Each structure stands twice: as structure tokens, then as C-alpha cells.
Amino acid sequence: MGFQDRNGNHEEMKVLYKYMLILAGICFIVLAGMLIMGYRAEVGPVIIVLLLALAIGFRGHNFLKRFSYTVIIFSSVSASLFYPGAFTNWGNFKLSILIVPLLQLIMFGMGTAMSIKDFVGVIKMPKAVGIGLICQFTIMPIVGFTLATLFGFAPEIAAGVILIGSSPSGLASNVMSYIAKANLALSVTLTACATLLAPILTPFLMQFLAGQFIPIDFLGMMWSIIKIVILPIAAGLLFNHFFHGKVNWLDRAMPVVSMAGIALIITVITASGRDSLLTIGLMLILAAVLHNAAGYFLGYWACRLFKMPEQDCRTIALEVGMQNGGLASGIALEMGKVATVGLAPAVFGPWMNISGSSLATWWREKSTDTKDVKEYEPIGANYG
């Protein structure tokens, strides 16, 4: 009976996904008609429903479901662009106040999914970890600075581009490495090590590269990163050590909480910087595409120059190309410049998920030369 119930529920979900795609199609036709007739100011609700319907409909397809969450982000961003007031203040309460606590909660969840074993990779694969970290904290900051200068962004927008490039990789890169059949153990170790180095390297890189655009408080930024990332992760590690396997509901809840938190953070930042985003949005999107692509390309080929295994090359490419946009957003808030410095992280984040998912899926279909691939113990596999 239980099997029949589950099977029946599965069929109901398939029907729901189908109807959501039909609804998305209807919304698209309505949207096209409204634009042709000149009703541009009234298209907000149609775009939001269209994207939400697509996000749900995508869940019914093995390939498209990887993009479902990103489409939800786009729906949230659309809502914040059309109705910014709903995502900036609720009465006298500023929603931006929620950003740092949400990030701390997300980082705590990251800590609960980690253990000391995730740092053992430094000993097991020092060459790969060393090359990965050097690429992470050289390629992306320099590319960010170059793009910010070439595009001629306003000082605070330019600083935001450099900030996202100077941030460590995030958990999304671990998921993409898993999808790409890359070296998951190396990915987890690189993310952990880059995160621990961030309190020193991110403020240093910002002071060195972004200091000509805006004043940088080195110690203040260091404390912000420790407060937002290091302390919550340490608490999560302790929680995992003492309560591992005893609080199963937390393991199930944290991914959902993290995704909802990131969506809310991006929505609030977009609403706060709506006017600036409408002015430079397309240029910022182009900068995001170029920055992200440069990270994948240079990260991959730098590893090839060192004759590293294909799996390691893919892993480091994803680690270099995908930054922790949430942390960058939190730093921007702590700087009191979430509406300007925080715009680049808000734009770059969704694009990194799209490109990372696409690249990982493409790599998944490409075989690796198993003769050259090192076999590592899959430490940190609980990230996936």
C-alpha cells in the first residue's frame, strides 16, 4: 500500500510539473502580447508567475531540474525590481538587517556538514591544494580588477566586482564537482581551506586592488569575515562532532534553509540597489559572464600546465570560477554599501549557478583518462 501511495504521489507530481509548464507557456504568450501592445509597466506579475511556473515545471525533467533553483532566484529578483518597497522595509524594520544572521545560519549549516577529515586533504594532496588556492586568490581578483577598470564602473560598483573576485569559493562548487565527476575530496578541501584563509587574504586583496576605488578598513573587514563565516562554521563543526547522526531533521532542513536564505539575500540586495542596477545591469551581467568564464578557463589550463589529472583540473576550474557570493554580500552590508558594492555579488551569484551547472553537466558526459586520475578517499562526500 505504501508503494502504491508513493507511486500515486509521483504521478500527481508529474501532472503538476506538466501543468506548470503549460502555465509558463500561457504566461509567455500573455507577456509577448502585453509588450507588443505597450503595457511594459504592468508585466511584473506575469513575469514573476512565468518564472515560478518554469521553476516548478523544470523539476519534472532530469536535466532541467538543476536550473530550477536559479529560475526561482530570477523570479525573486524580478519581484524585487518591480516591487522594491516590499523587499526593503516592512514598516520601520529594514530587511537588510536579516542578511548577516542568514549568512551566519548558512555558514553554521556548512559547518554541520563538515568534519576535521575535510582538512586532511591538505596532507594527502598538497600539490593540488596549493595550486588550487594560488589560482583562487590570484586569477579571480586580478580578472575582477581588470574588468572593473575596463568597464569604467563607478567606484563602489567596481569595488563590488573586485570583492566577488577576492572571495573564497562556496559550497556550490562542491555540488558542481560532484555533478562533473571531478575530485570531490579536493573540492571540499579547497573550499574549507579557502574559507579559513579568507579573513586574511580577502581584506588584503581588497585593500591592494580596490583601495584606489573606495577606502578599505582591513581590520574591520577581517572581523566581518570572522563573524560571518569562521565563528558559525566552527560552531557547526562542534555541533557535528557532538551530535552527528543524532539530529537528522537538521541535515534535511539546512539545505532548504540555505537556499531560502540565499534567495532572500539576493532579493533584498537587488531591491536596495534597484536604481543602480537598472542603469548598469547589462554591463554588470556581461562582466559576470566574462569574469566567470575567465575563472573556469584559466583555472583549468593552469592545472593542465602543471600536468595535473583531468579530474583535478575540472575541480580547480570550478573552485576558481565560483565564488561565495553570500559572503561578499555580507561584507558589502558590513561596509554599509549593500546597494552598490553588494550589487556585483547579487548579479554574479545566479550566473555562477547557471554556468557551473551547465559546465558540470557537459563535463559529466566527457570521460576522463582513468590511467591519469588519482584515487582519493571521498572525504567530505556529505557535501553532495
Kinemage of the C-alpha trace (Angstrom):
@kinemage 1
@onewidth
@group {chain A} dominant
@subgroup {mainchain}
@vectorlist {calphas} color= white
{ca met a 1} P 0.000 0.000 0.000
{ca gly a 2} L 2.841 2.352 0.863
{ca phe a 3} L 4.451 1.685 -2.513
{ca gln a 4} L 1.176 2.423 -4.286
{ca asp a 5} L 0.812 5.663 -2.336
{ca arg a 6} L 4.297 6.781 -3.239
{ca asn a 7} L 3.784 5.812 -6.865
{ca gly a 8} L 0.475 7.671 -6.937
{ca asn a 9} L 2.084 10.737 -5.421
{ca his a 10} L 4.839 10.551 -8.043
{ca glu a 11} L 2.249 10.530 -10.817
{ca glu a 12} L 0.476 13.506 -9.254
{ca met a 13} L 3.744 15.433 -9.201
{ca lys a 14} L 4.359 14.619 -12.869
{ca val a 15} L 0.939 16.047 -13.689
{ca leu a 16} L 1.722 19.155 -11.622
{ca tyr a 17} L 5.025 19.675 -13.453
{ca lys a 18} L 3.240 19.341 -16.783
{ca tyr a 19} L 0.571 21.890 -15.873
{ca met a 20} L 3.204 24.305 -14.582
{ca leu a 21} L 4.978 24.199 -17.950
{ca ile a 22} L 1.657 24.815 -19.693
{ca leu a 23} L 1.037 27.773 -17.360
{ca ala a 24} L 4.520 29.093 -18.178
{ca gly a 25} L 3.704 28.857 -21.878
{ca ile a 26} L 0.470 30.757 -21.392
{ca cys a 27} L 2.269 33.435 -19.377
{ca phe a 28} L 4.878 33.773 -22.115
{ca ile a 29} L 2.189 34.365 -24.739
{ca val a 30} L 0.451 36.901 -22.477
{ca leu a 31} L 3.771 38.624 -21.802
{ca ala a 32} L 4.570 38.876 -25.511
{ca gly a 33} L 1.125 40.305 -26.184
{ca met a 34} L 1.429 42.890 -23.419
{ca leu a 35} L 4.847 44.009 -24.669
{ca ile a 36} L 3.583 44.331 -28.244
{ca met a 37} L 0.633 46.405 -27.021
{ca gly a 38} L 2.920 48.646 -24.983
{ca tyr a 39} L 1.934 47.527 -21.456
{ca arg a 40} L 5.513 47.414 -20.158
{ca ala a 41} L 4.860 48.765 -16.674
{ca glu a 42} L 2.206 46.115 -15.988
{ca val a 43} L 4.168 42.976 -16.914
{ca gly a 44} L 5.644 42.384 -13.449
{ca pro a 45} L 3.112 39.825 -12.154
{ca val a 46} L 3.161 37.917 -15.449
{ca ile a 47} L 6.984 37.630 -15.429
{ca ile a 48} L 7.024 36.511 -11.791
{ca val a 49} L 4.375 33.814 -12.356
{ca leu a 50} L 6.079 32.732 -15.589
{ca leu a 51} L 9.399 32.160 -13.821
{ca leu a 52} L 7.830 30.430 -10.811
{ca ala a 53} L 5.881 28.095 -13.104
{ca leu a 54} L 9.061 27.317 -15.056
{ca ala a 55} L 10.970 26.603 -11.836
{ca ile a 56} L 8.351 24.082 -10.719
{ca gly a 57} L 7.952 22.598 -14.193
{ca phe a 58} L 11.699 22.088 -14.528
{ca arg a 59} L 11.585 19.749 -11.527
{ca gly a 60} L 9.970 17.126 -13.751
{ca his a 61} L 12.987 16.818 -16.057
{ca asn a 62} L 16.316 15.280 -15.068
{ca phe a 63} L 18.416 17.855 -16.910
{ca leu a 64} L 16.327 20.994 -16.356
{ca lys a 65} L 15.753 20.417 -12.645
{ca arg a 66} L 19.339 21.533 -11.970
{ca phe a 67} L 18.284 25.013 -13.051
{ca ser a 68} L 15.060 25.116 -11.023
{ca tyr a 69} L 16.557 26.967 -8.068
{ca thr a 70} L 18.270 29.503 -10.301
{ca val a 71} L 14.960 30.267 -12.026
{ca ile a 72} L 13.412 30.813 -8.592
{ca ile a 73} L 16.197 33.336 -7.932
{ca phe a 74} L 15.322 35.116 -11.179
{ca ser a 75} L 11.679 35.210 -10.112
{ca ser a 76} L 12.666 36.720 -6.773
{ca val a 77} L 14.910 39.275 -8.471
{ca ser a 78} L 12.075 40.200 -10.840
{ca ala a 79} L 9.772 40.738 -7.879
{ca ser a 80} L 12.324 42.991 -6.193
{ca leu a 81} L 12.827 45.026 -9.373
{ca phe a 82} L 9.106 45.601 -9.930
{ca tyr a 83} L 8.163 45.998 -6.256
{ca pro a 84} L 11.335 47.119 -4.416
{ca gly a 85} L 9.444 48.591 -1.479
{ca ala a 86} L 8.216 45.148 -0.443
{ca phe a 87} L 11.801 43.934 -0.023
{ca thr a 88} L 13.490 46.902 1.622
{ca asn a 89} L 11.318 47.822 4.592
{ca trp a 90} L 8.414 46.305 6.488
{ca gly a 91} L 7.207 49.313 8.399
{ca asn a 92} L 10.208 50.532 10.375
{ca phe a 93} L 12.039 47.214 10.007
{ca lys a 94} L 14.808 47.139 7.375
{ca leu a 95} L 15.060 43.720 5.742
{ca ser a 96} L 18.785 44.231 5.143
{ca ile a 97} L 19.246 43.573 8.870
{ca leu a 98} L 18.467 39.908 8.129
{ca ile a 99} L 21.382 39.413 5.737
{ca val a 100} L 24.176 38.792 8.241
{ca pro a 101} L 22.134 36.470 10.541
{ca leu a 102} L 21.013 34.483 7.491
{ca leu a 103} L 24.594 34.149 6.293
{ca gln a 104} L 25.682 33.017 9.747
{ca leu a 105} L 22.932 30.398 9.730
{ca ile a 106} L 24.024 29.205 6.275
{ca met a 107} L 27.658 29.008 7.392
{ca phe a 108} L 26.597 27.101 10.510
{ca gly a 109} L 24.864 24.621 8.206
{ca met a 110} L 28.070 24.350 6.200
{ca gly a 111} L 29.928 23.548 9.408
{ca thr a 112} L 27.471 20.817 10.367
{ca ala a 113} L 28.184 19.147 7.016
{ca met a 114} L 31.948 19.214 7.627
{ca ser a 115} L 34.417 17.431 9.840
{ca ile a 116} L 38.131 17.624 10.549
{ca lys a 117} L 38.584 14.956 7.859
{ca asp a 118} L 37.783 17.595 5.250
{ca phe a 119} L 41.071 19.328 6.072
{ca val a 120} L 43.153 16.152 5.852
{ca gly a 121} L 43.243 16.597 2.085
{ca val a 122} L 45.964 19.211 2.538
{ca ile a 123} L 48.268 16.399 3.644
{ca lys a 124} L 47.014 13.867 1.101
{ca met a 125} L 47.203 16.132 -1.952
{ca pro a 126} L 49.367 19.175 -1.124
{ca lys a 127} L 50.264 19.993 -4.754
{ca ala a 128} L 46.646 20.123 -5.890
{ca val a 129} L 45.527 22.127 -2.850
{ca gly a 130} L 48.417 24.568 -3.191
{ca ile a 131} L 47.826 25.170 -6.897
{ca gly a 132} L 44.093 25.494 -6.353
{ca leu a 133} L 44.452 28.096 -3.609
{ca ile a 134} L 47.008 30.111 -5.578
{ca cys a 135} L 44.714 30.140 -8.614
{ca gln a 136} L 41.723 31.052 -6.445
{ca phe a 137} L 43.335 34.090 -4.857
{ca thr a 138} L 45.237 35.381 -7.889
{ca ile a 139} L 43.221 34.758 -11.059
{ca met a 140} L 39.829 35.975 -9.896
{ca pro a 141} L 40.908 39.156 -8.032
{ca ile a 142} L 43.116 40.228 -10.954
{ca val a 143} L 40.418 39.495 -13.535
{ca gly a 144} L 37.885 41.350 -11.362
{ca phe a 145} L 40.161 44.385 -11.118
{ca thr a 146} L 40.832 44.315 -14.875
{ca leu a 147} L 37.139 44.134 -15.781
{ca ala a 148} L 36.163 46.815 -13.262
{ca thr a 149} L 38.766 49.132 -14.790
{ca leu a 150} L 37.969 48.351 -18.435
{ca phe a 151} L 34.209 48.743 -17.958
{ca gly a 152} L 34.682 52.053 -16.171
{ca phe a 153} L 32.240 51.214 -13.401
{ca ala a 154} L 31.502 53.738 -10.666
{ca pro a 155} L 33.959 53.314 -7.759
{ca glu a 156} L 31.649 51.379 -5.425
{ca ile a 157} L 30.358 49.123 -8.227
{ca ala a 158} L 33.963 48.453 -9.281
{ca ala a 159} L 34.868 47.572 -5.690
{ca gly a 160} L 31.994 45.079 -5.664
{ca val a 161} L 33.354 43.327 -8.758
{ca ile a 162} L 36.773 43.068 -7.107
{ca leu a 163} L 35.144 41.883 -3.876
{ca ile a 164} L 33.401 38.927 -5.518
{ca gly a 165} L 36.699 38.005 -7.172
{ca ser a 166} L 38.551 38.212 -3.863
{ca ser a 167} L 36.076 35.965 -2.022
{ca pro a 168} L 36.682 32.238 -1.447
{ca ser a 169} L 34.753 29.512 -3.209
{ca gly a 170} L 31.400 28.406 -1.810
{ca leu a 171} L 29.501 25.165 -1.324
{ca ala a 172} L 28.006 25.371 -4.827
{ca ser a 173} L 31.400 24.446 -6.291
{ca asn a 174} L 31.347 21.196 -4.307
{ca val a 175} L 27.983 20.280 -5.762
{ca met a 176} L 29.193 21.085 -9.279
{ca ser a 177} L 32.320 18.968 -8.773
{ca tyr a 178} L 30.099 16.078 -7.752
{ca ile a 179} L 27.950 16.506 -10.874
{ca ala a 180} L 31.032 16.802 -13.107
{ca lys a 181} L 32.517 13.564 -11.718
{ca ala a 182} L 35.512 15.610 -10.629
{ca asn a 183} L 37.583 15.183 -7.455
{ca leu a 184} L 35.006 15.846 -4.741
{ca ala a 185} L 37.505 15.354 -1.918
{ca leu a 186} L 39.786 18.014 -3.408
{ca ser a 187} L 36.830 20.359 -3.931
{ca val a 188} L 35.731 20.096 -0.306
{ca thr a 189} L 39.290 20.606 0.960
{ca leu a 190} L 39.833 23.653 -1.266
{ca thr a 191} L 36.565 25.235 -0.143
{ca ala a 192} L 37.417 24.628 3.511
{ca cys a 193} L 40.970 25.980 3.200
{ca ala a 194} L 39.976 28.994 1.095
{ca thr a 195} L 37.297 29.855 3.648
{ca leu a 196} L 39.818 29.714 6.505
{ca leu a 197} L 42.241 31.934 4.567
{ca ala a 198} L 39.555 34.470 3.636
{ca pro a 199} L 39.820 36.631 6.807
{ca ile a 200} L 43.399 37.489 5.811
{ca leu a 201} L 43.500 37.263 2.027
{ca thr a 202} L 40.171 38.887 1.126
{ca pro a 203} L 40.838 42.130 3.085
{ca phe a 204} L 44.424 42.184 1.782
{ca leu a 205} L 43.319 41.818 -1.841
{ca met a 206} L 40.569 44.399 -1.384
{ca gln a 207} L 42.991 46.894 0.131
{ca phe a 208} L 45.567 46.261 -2.602
{ca leu a 209} L 43.199 46.216 -5.611
{ca ala a 210} L 40.041 48.073 -4.546
{ca gly a 211} L 41.696 50.624 -2.266
{ca gln a 212} L 42.037 53.037 -5.180
{ca phe a 213} L 38.263 52.982 -5.675
{ca ile a 214} L 36.973 53.175 -2.100
{ca pro a 215} L 38.516 53.234 1.420
{ca ile a 216} L 39.062 49.729 2.803
{ca asp a 217} L 39.109 49.010 6.534
{ca phe a 218} L 41.384 45.962 6.680
{ca leu a 219} L 40.742 45.024 10.313
{ca gly a 220} L 37.036 45.803 10.051
{ca met a 221} L 36.666 43.542 7.016
{ca met a 222} L 38.701 40.826 8.721
{ca trp a 223} L 36.383 40.868 11.729
{ca ser a 224} L 33.315 40.833 9.444
{ca ile a 225} L 34.526 37.651 7.735
{ca ile a 226} L 35.395 36.003 11.047
{ca lys a 227} L 31.967 36.911 12.411
{ca ile a 228} L 30.035 35.871 9.309
{ca val a 229} L 31.989 32.741 8.351
{ca ile a 230} L 34.620 31.423 10.737
{ca leu a 231} L 32.698 31.502 14.030
{ca pro a 232} L 29.481 29.942 12.613
{ca ile a 233} L 31.455 27.222 10.791
{ca ala a 234} L 33.398 26.485 13.989
{ca ala a 235} L 30.090 26.185 15.859
{ca gly a 236} L 28.792 23.867 13.140
{ca leu a 237} L 31.915 21.697 13.361
{ca leu a 238} L 31.463 21.372 17.117
{ca phe a 239} L 27.786 20.568 16.654
{ca asn a 240} L 28.643 17.882 14.099
{ca his a 241} L 31.301 16.414 16.395
{ca phe a 242} L 28.993 16.050 19.400
{ca phe a 243} L 25.619 15.446 17.714
{ca his a 244} L 26.494 13.692 14.435
{ca gly a 245} L 23.656 11.361 13.472
{ca lys a 246} L 21.501 12.454 16.413
{ca val a 247} L 19.639 15.356 14.798
{ca asn a 248} L 18.600 14.006 11.393
{ca trp a 249} L 15.966 16.666 10.860
{ca leu a 250} L 18.703 19.317 10.831
{ca asp a 251} L 20.509 17.586 7.956
{ca arg a 252} L 17.292 17.649 5.961
{ca ala a 253} L 16.352 21.200 6.902
{ca met a 254} L 19.651 23.042 6.392
{ca pro a 255} L 19.818 22.769 2.567
{ca val a 256} L 16.295 24.196 2.322
{ca val a 257} L 17.077 26.947 4.836
{ca ser a 258} L 20.296 27.776 2.978
{ca met a 259} L 18.577 28.034 -0.404
{ca ala a 260} L 15.760 30.159 1.001
{ca gly a 261} L 18.270 32.373 2.806
{ca ile a 262} L 20.360 32.963 -0.315
{ca ala a 263} L 17.232 33.772 -2.330
{ca leu a 264} L 16.122 36.319 0.273
{ca ile a 265} L 19.592 37.889 0.475
{ca ile a 266} L 19.792 38.372 -3.298
{ca thr a 267} L 16.249 39.748 -3.382
{ca val a 268} L 16.910 42.309 -0.633
{ca ile a 269} L 20.181 43.460 -2.227
{ca thr a 270} L 18.555 43.778 -5.640
{ca ala a 271} L 15.712 45.842 -4.187
{ca ser a 272} L 18.157 48.081 -2.313
{ca gly a 273} L 20.238 48.738 -5.433
{ca arg a 274} L 17.383 48.734 -7.945
{ca asp a 275} L 18.090 52.166 -9.436
{ca ser a 276} L 21.794 51.464 -9.933
{ca leu a 277} L 21.051 48.013 -11.340
{ca leu a 278} L 18.608 49.369 -13.912
{ca thr a 279} L 21.306 51.783 -15.064
{ca ile a 280} L 24.254 49.387 -15.370
{ca gly a 281} L 22.543 45.996 -15.246
{ca leu a 282} L 23.508 44.764 -18.710
{ca met a 283} L 27.130 45.807 -18.297
{ca leu a 284} L 27.293 44.107 -14.902
{ca ile a 285} L 25.822 40.908 -16.373
{ca leu a 286} L 28.420 40.987 -19.160
{ca ala a 287} L 31.159 41.480 -16.568
{ca ala a 288} L 29.789 38.492 -14.615
{ca val a 289} L 29.888 36.271 -17.703
{ca leu a 290} L 33.444 37.292 -18.602
{ca his a 291} L 34.722 37.029 -15.018
{ca asn a 292} L 33.182 33.607 -14.518
{ca ala a 293} L 34.366 32.254 -17.891
{ca ala a 294} L 37.904 33.515 -17.255
{ca gly a 295} L 37.922 31.668 -13.921
{ca tyr a 296} L 36.923 28.352 -15.495
{ca phe a 297} L 39.289 28.726 -18.453
{ca leu a 298} L 42.381 29.975 -16.617
{ca gly a 299} L 41.846 27.671 -13.649
{ca tyr a 300} L 41.576 24.626 -15.897
{ca trp a 301} L 44.534 25.406 -18.134
{ca ala a 302} L 46.778 26.478 -15.277
{ca cys a 303} L 46.326 22.962 -13.906
{ca arg a 304} L 46.961 21.424 -17.313
{ca leu a 305} L 50.268 23.298 -17.454
{ca phe a 306} L 51.241 21.519 -14.240
{ca lys a 307} L 50.217 18.187 -15.836
{ca met a 308} L 47.577 17.511 -13.207
{ca pro a 309} L 44.964 14.753 -13.624
{ca glu a 310} L 41.842 15.671 -15.564
{ca gln a 311} L 39.600 15.315 -12.505
{ca asp a 312} L 41.767 17.745 -10.560
{ca cys a 313} L 41.765 20.219 -13.466
{ca arg a 314} L 37.982 20.196 -13.547
{ca thr a 315} L 37.748 20.553 -9.791
{ca ile a 316} L 40.070 23.545 -9.586
{ca ala a 317} L 38.392 25.190 -12.581
{ca leu a 318} L 35.047 25.045 -10.743
{ca glu a 319} L 36.599 26.192 -7.469
{ca val a 320} L 38.264 29.163 -9.161
{ca gly a 321} L 35.242 30.146 -11.260
{ca met a 322} L 32.635 30.007 -8.481
{ca gln a 323} L 32.895 32.372 -5.515
{ca asn a 324} L 30.958 32.696 -2.267
{ca gly a 325} L 28.543 35.442 -3.319
{ca gly a 326} L 26.759 35.305 0.017
{ca leu a 327} L 29.916 36.171 1.918
{ca ala a 328} L 30.639 39.038 -0.489
{ca ser a 329} L 27.111 40.339 0.081
{ca gly a 330} L 27.577 40.183 3.843
{ca ile a 331} L 30.855 42.090 3.624
{ca ala a 332} L 29.167 44.746 1.482
{ca leu a 333} L 26.451 45.108 4.122
{ca glu a 334} L 29.008 45.386 6.906
{ca met a 335} L 30.684 48.143 4.865
{ca gly a 336} L 27.347 49.972 4.737
{ca lys a 337} L 27.313 49.777 0.932
{ca val a 338} L 24.950 46.902 0.178
{ca ala a 339} L 23.116 48.897 -2.519
{ca thr a 340} L 26.315 49.485 -4.526
{ca val a 341} L 29.216 47.233 -3.519
{ca gly a 342} L 26.653 44.468 -2.955
{ca leu a 343} L 25.259 44.609 -6.492
{ca ala a 344} L 28.031 42.588 -8.161
{ca pro a 345} L 27.638 39.620 -5.764
{ca ala a 346} L 23.859 39.706 -6.322
{ca val a 347} L 24.306 39.584 -10.111
{ca phe a 348} L 27.297 37.242 -10.260
{ca gly a 349} L 25.749 34.655 -7.904
{ca pro a 350} L 22.833 33.463 -10.065
{ca trp a 351} L 25.004 33.449 -13.188
{ca met a 352} L 27.637 31.286 -11.483
{ca asn a 353} L 24.960 28.706 -10.693
{ca ile a 354} L 23.782 28.649 -14.315
{ca ser a 355} L 27.261 28.403 -15.819
{ca gly a 356} L 28.520 25.977 -13.183
{ca ser a 357} L 25.570 23.638 -13.673
{ca ser a 358} L 25.977 23.755 -17.448
{ca leu a 359} L 29.728 23.149 -17.374
{ca ala a 360} L 29.423 20.353 -14.805
{ca thr a 361} L 26.703 18.623 -16.829
{ca trp a 362} L 28.779 18.892 -20.007
{ca trp a 363} L 31.848 17.515 -18.254
{ca arg a 364} L 29.805 14.673 -16.798
{ca glu a 365} L 29.333 13.311 -20.313
{ca lys a 366} L 33.057 13.611 -21.081
{ca ser a 367} L 35.142 10.688 -19.911
{ca thr a 368} L 38.386 11.159 -18.007
{ca asp a 369} L 41.543 9.183 -18.602
{ca thr a 370} L 41.342 6.842 -15.616
{ca lys a 371} L 45.011 5.965 -16.005
{ca asp a 372} L 45.923 9.518 -15.010
{ca val a 373} L 43.266 10.014 -12.333
{ca lys a 374} L 44.338 9.653 -8.739
{ca glu a 375} L 42.067 7.730 -6.432
{ca tyr a 376} L 41.289 9.726 -3.313
{ca glu a 377} L 39.235 8.776 -0.320
{ca pro a 378} L 35.961 10.678 -0.768
{ca ile a 379} L 36.283 12.734 2.404
{ca gly a 380} L 33.639 15.397 2.637
{ca ala a 381} L 31.255 13.460 0.421
{ca asn a 382} L 28.462 14.527 2.735
{ca tyr a 383} L 28.575 17.897 0.966
{ca gly a 384} L 26.764 16.468 -2.010
